[in-house]
């Protein structure tokens, strides 16, 4: 049954049974939770290592791609355009110098 379909007295009885089970089975729950906590901690450490091995280099790559697209690519484009423009101006100056002789 779903929780939505239960009436309020049914919900109360269900909660009372859960609380009674927790109270009666407390020693078993504590011991299993202590062991489970160790297993859960191993899972957390494993996920942290996997995050460090996989996600951090991917984030660094994404950050480098962003930095390239925002900062370095426009700089390279402007440098290339100026290089072409300066070569064209230099050729024009050389042509003018040859005409004047």
C-alpha positions as CSV (number, residue, x, y, z in Angstrom):
1,X,0.0,0.0,0.0
2,X,1.1,3.5,-0.6
3,X,1.4,6.1,2.1
4,X,-1.2,8.3,0.4
5,X,-3.8,5.5,0.5
6,X,-3.6,4.9,4.3
7,X,-6.0,6.6,6.7
8,X,-4.7,8.4,9.7
9,X,-5.4,5.6,12.2
10,X,-3.6,3.1,9.8
11,X,-0.6,5.5,9.6
12,X,-0.5,5.7,13.4
13,X,-0.5,2.0,13.8
14,X,2.2,1.6,11.2
15,X,4.4,4.2,12.9
16,X,3.8,2.5,16.3
17,X,4.9,-0.8,14.9
18,X,8.0,0.7,13.4
19,X,8.9,2.4,16.7
20,X,8.3,-0.8,18.6
21,X,10.5,-2.7,16.2
22,X,13.2,-0.1,16.5
23,X,13.0,-0.2,20.3
24,X,13.0,-4.0,20.5
25,X,15.7,-4.6,17.9
26,X,17.9,-1.7,19.0
27,X,21.0,-3.9,19.8
28,X,20.9,-5.6,16.5
29,X,20.4,-2.2,14.7
30,X,23.3,-0.6,16.5
31,X,25.7,-3.4,15.7
32,X,24.6,-3.6,12.0
33,X,24.7,0.2,11.7
34,X,28.2,0.2,13.1
35,X,29.3,-2.4,10.5
36,X,27.3,-0.7,7.8
37,X,28.9,2.6,8.7
38,X,32.3,1.1,7.9
39,X,31.0,-0.2,4.6
40,X,29.4,3.1,3.8
41,X,32.6,4.9,4.7
42,X,34.5,2.7,2.3
43,X,31.9,3.5,-0.4
44,X,32.4,7.3,0.3
45,X,36.2,7.0,0.1
46,X,35.9,5.0,-3.1
47,X,33.6,7.6,-4.7
48,X,36.0,10.4,-3.6
49,X,38.9,8.7,-5.2
50,X,36.9,8.1,-8.4
51,X,35.9,11.7,-8.4
52,X,39.5,12.8,-8.0
53,X,40.7,10.4,-10.8
54,X,37.9,11.1,-13.3
55,X,36.0,14.3,-12.6
56,X,38.8,16.6,-11.6
57,X,40.9,16.2,-14.8
58,X,37.7,16.6,-16.8
59,X,36.9,19.8,-15.0
60,X,40.4,21.0,-15.6
61,X,40.1,20.2,-19.3
62,X,36.7,22.1,-19.5
63,X,38.3,25.1,-17.7
64,X,41.2,25.1,-20.1
65,X,38.8,24.9,-23.1
66,X,36.8,27.8,-21.6
67,X,40.0,29.9,-21.0
68,X,41.2,29.1,-24.6
69,X,37.9,30.1,-26.1
70,X,37.5,33.3,-24.1
71,X,41.0,34.6,-23.8
72,X,43.6,32.9,-26.0
73,X,41.6,32.4,-29.2
74,X,40.7,36.1,-29.6
75,X,44.3,37.0,-28.8
76,X,45.6,34.6,-31.5
77,X,43.1,35.9,-34.0
78,X,44.0,39.5,-33.3
79,X,47.7,38.6,-33.5
80,X,47.2,36.8,-36.8
81,X,45.2,39.7,-38.3
82,X,47.9,42.2,-37.2
83,X,50.6,40.0,-38.7
84,X,48.8,39.9,-42.0
85,X,48.1,43.6,-41.9
86,X,51.7,44.4,-41.0
87,X,53.0,42.3,-43.8
88,X,50.7,44.0,-46.3
89,X,51.8,47.5,-45.0
90,X,55.4,46.5,-45.3
91,X,54.9,45.3,-48.9
92,X,53.2,48.6,-49.6
93,X,56.1,50.6,-48.1
94,X,58.6,48.6,-50.1
95,X,56.6,49.2,-53.3
96,X,56.5,53.0,-52.6
97,X,60.3,52.9,-51.8
98,X,61.0,51.3,-55.2
99,X,58.8,53.7,-57.1
100,X,60.6,56.7,-55.6
101,X,64.0,55.6,-56.8
